[in-house]
Amino acid sequence: MTKGSCIRNNAFSGASVGNASIWRVTGIALLFTLPIAWLAISDVAMFVRLGAAYLPLHTAMEGFAAVVAAMIFALGCHQSGNRVSCSVIVFSAAFLAVGLLDLGHLLSLNGMPDFVTPNSQSKGIAFWLAARLISASALLLVALLPWALYVDARIRYFAVAGAMTITMLVYWLVLYRPDVVPPLFIEGQGLTTSKIVAEYVVAALYILAAVVLLRRMAHRKAEYLVLAAILMALSEICLTFYHQPDDLPNVVGHIYKIIGCMYLYYAIVVDGMQASYQQLRRSEQSRREHLTHDSLTGLPNRGLAVQRLRDAIVDTGHSGGILAVFFLGIDAFKKINATFGHGVGDTVIRESASRIARVLSAGDMLARQAGDEFIILQTRISDGQRAALLAEKLLQQMRVPFRIQGHEILLSASIGITLFPADETTESGLLQKAHMAMGSVKRSSRNSYRFHTADMESDIREQQLMESSLHHAVENDELIIHYQPKVSFKTGEVVGVEALVRWDHPVLGRVAPAAFIPLAEENGCIDAIGMWVLRRACEQSQKWHKQGLPQPRLSVNLSAKQFQQPNLASQIRQVLDDTSLDPNRLELEITESTVMQDIEAAVTALQSLSELGVVLAIDDFGTGYSSLSCLKRFPIDVLKIDRSFIKDISHDTNDAAITRAIIAMARGLDLAVVAEGVETLEQALFLQANGCDEMQGYYFSQPVPSNELAKMLVAPLSVYKKRIMPGNAAH
């Protein structure tokens, strides 16, 4: 069936329901009209009197009507949420007034104790007509208003205040200014013309409301409201026939009112309760779907993923084959939130989910673990090669630039894979080992995938051991500093040294910086380690000076967290003062990605450091996508070309072009250029030929202890020239 035919069928169905309701209402209305017709043409009715039974019957009927009015008012008062249906507000406020005025009507009739002023039939009728006029007006207003109209919930307080004002005005007029109210009943004569005309006006309002409501007969609620309006109108008509309060037309009129109140009860109170119940059920269902799905992406969450993995394990065990479990994490995702905000971060998560889903096959499952991590189940595969192919496709998808809100964002992913039944047979074990494999990728290369292997568990134990002991590395004197020379292309001299920290762990032995520096950044140790390195390196530089050795410029790295410290400049000044190191002999290196996180904050921080008189260098240049305009604003002195461009510079034309461009740009900005990661003569010759100032790398020297560096500082200059420029050694 086409969409258009569905719409036509729905419209036809709605029309059919509306027609059926109209016929049903018409039949009921005609049925209730018969007693009125009989009262109108019968002379017997006026002679039927209830006598003493009238007052308790009247009290019971009016009491019931007051209860219904109170329930309608309470329904509107207890609607939850910031926005409430306008119809509910109208009914709630109006029937507060109706209930209070009906109470005045009940207490004011003859036979009841005097209510403030002497009771009379005319006094009771005045309260009655005021209540009926408000009731009819409310029904007509609701019939005219859109039922989908919702307004600020606070408006109900103004509506209630208005209803109370009208009620108090009616009470004041009836009780204290009866002279302004026309006579409505004269003892011995019966109803006055004013009363009869007023009843017909109210009846006309009810009939008009019923006619307007007929257009909404597809709704069950509208059907009840139409019947209530018709019965209320019949009640008013019936009450134009009576001569004495206890005669039959008066009693029948009150009975019509009670039946009309019952329909109002079903239309407003019962329907409202059912709506609240349905809302509660929908809320509970939504909550259950959410305790199973991720609210941001709509994907299954970890809980549902575990259930489906459990089922997949059973199915795979019965049918044979292999089940692959993937853990995918977006690399360096925290930088997205820090740089562009959480709104962009959420968009990246949703777009990543969409990209991942594109390359999955039928039967595979994608779930969101948490944060930037996803779980993928690949079912019914024959070997691990299929899992590897899927991992490659996933990595390719994540490498495509994200274009979000005018930003082009380059990202990558790390993927860990484990296989059932080869690696593990339980859902928790499979997820744990896949996560372990992903962590292994993140700690090493990133932007890659790795299957779980047994040695990863020993790596995890080492990781945990490092985390627990890193906090005490400084106080236990386990850290040492090695120094890597920087050599001038012009003179061949060692013109600088970079201080690089090493960790001699009592159990693990020598731990590389790449292994423990990320841990230190995560657990907050990096500040203490960074300041320790700065102080020790400055002290060592002064020792060389006191020994009469050349004093090359000392380079020390600042971590991203250190750079964000508001008192960083004062801390560095204190170290310089304590060690008496000349500020222009100290070079501080900050990575390009660090200064690009917040340009304005970086300018302020760099300016405060520059005022100390130290040399400022941008490290890993070329990887952070900084613009020329940003570089012009930074008070920097040196650019260090990232080793990733130097690695293939002799045979990769792109890397060669980028390196030439960086050198040319630095020349234009009057900045010195240092190439890091130089490992071959070909690389050194290329850099020298293109105007690079200094080089640093294993081709000349790896990082060495301070005593070995001291030997380099006193070695003949010809040794250096021969080492980096064999053709110029004789000069």
HELIX and SHEET records of a PDB file:
HELIX    1   1 LYS A    3  ILE A   41  1                                  39    
HELIX    2   2 ALA A   45  PHE A   47  5                                   3    
HELIX    3   3 GLY A   51  ALA A   53  5                                   3    
HELIX    4   4 TYR A   54  CYS A   77  1                                  24    
HELIX    5   5 CYS A   86  SER A  108  1                                  23    
HELIX    6   6 GLN A  121  LEU A  144  1                                  24    
HELIX    7   7 ILE A  155  TYR A  176  1                                  22    
HELIX    8   8 PRO A  178  VAL A  180  5                                   3    
HELIX    9   9 THR A  193  LEU A  213  1                                  21    
HELIX   10  10 LEU A  214  ARG A  216  5                                   3    
HELIX   11  11 ARG A  220  CYS A  238  1                                  19    
HELIX   12  12 LEU A  248  LEU A  264  1                                  17    
HELIX   13  13 TYR A  265  VAL A  270  3                                   6    
HELIX   14  14 ASP A  271  HIS A  290  1                                  20    
HELIX   15  15 ARG A  302  SER A  319  1                                  18    
HELIX   16  16 LYS A  334  PHE A  340  1                                   7    
HELIX   17  17 HIS A  342  ARG A  358  1                                  17    
HELIX   18  18 GLY A  384  ARG A  399  1                                  16    
HELIX   19  19 GLU A  427  ARG A  443  1                                  17    
HELIX   20  20 ASP A  455  LEU A  470  1                                  16    
HELIX   21  21 PRO A  513  ASN A  523  1                                  11    
HELIX   22  22 ILE A  526  LYS A  546  1                                  21    
HELIX   23  23 ALA A  560  PHE A  563  1                                   4    
HELIX   24  24 LEU A  568  THR A  579  1                                  12    
HELIX   25  25 PRO A  583  ARG A  585  5                                   3    
HELIX   26  26 GLU A  592  VAL A  595  1                                   4    
HELIX   27  27 ILE A  599  SER A  610  1                                  12    
HELIX   28  28 LEU A  628  ARG A  633  1                                   6    
HELIX   29  29 ARG A  643  ILE A  646  1                                   4    
HELIX   30  30 THR A  653  GLY A  668  1                                  16    
HELIX   31  31 LEU A  681  ALA A  689  1                                   9    
HELIX   32  32 SER A  706  VAL A  714  1                                   9    
HELIX   33  33 LEU A  717  ILE A  724  1                                   8    
HELIX   34  34 PRO A  726  ASN A  728  5                                   3    
SHEET    1   A 2 ARG A  83  SER A  85  0                                        
SHEET    2   A 2 TYR A 150  ASP A 152 -1                                        
SHEET    1   B 2 PHE A 185  ILE A 186  0                                        
SHEET    2   B 2 GLY A 190  LEU A 191 -1                                        
SHEET    1   C 5 MET A 365  ALA A 370  0                                        
SHEET    2   C 5 GLU A 373  ILE A 381 -1                                        
SHEET    3   C 5 ILE A 322  ILE A 330 -1                                        
SHEET    4   C 5 ALA A 413  PHE A 420 -1                                        
SHEET    5   C 5 TYR A 449  PHE A 451  1                                        
SHEET    1   D 2 PHE A 402  ILE A 404  0                                        
SHEET    2   D 2 HIS A 407  ILE A 409 -1                                        
SHEET    1   E 9 GLY A 509  VAL A 511  0                                        
SHEET    2   E 9 VAL A 494  HIS A 505 -1                                        
SHEET    3   E 9 LEU A 479  SER A 488 -1                                        
SHEET    4   E 9 GLU A 694  GLN A 696 -1                                        
SHEET    5   E 9 ALA A 672  GLU A 676  1                                        
SHEET    6   E 9 VAL A 638  ILE A 641  1                                        
SHEET    7   E 9 VAL A 615  PHE A 621  1                                        
SHEET    8   E 9 LEU A 586  THR A 591  1                                        
SHEET    9   E 9 ARG A 553  ASN A 557  1                                        
END                                                                             
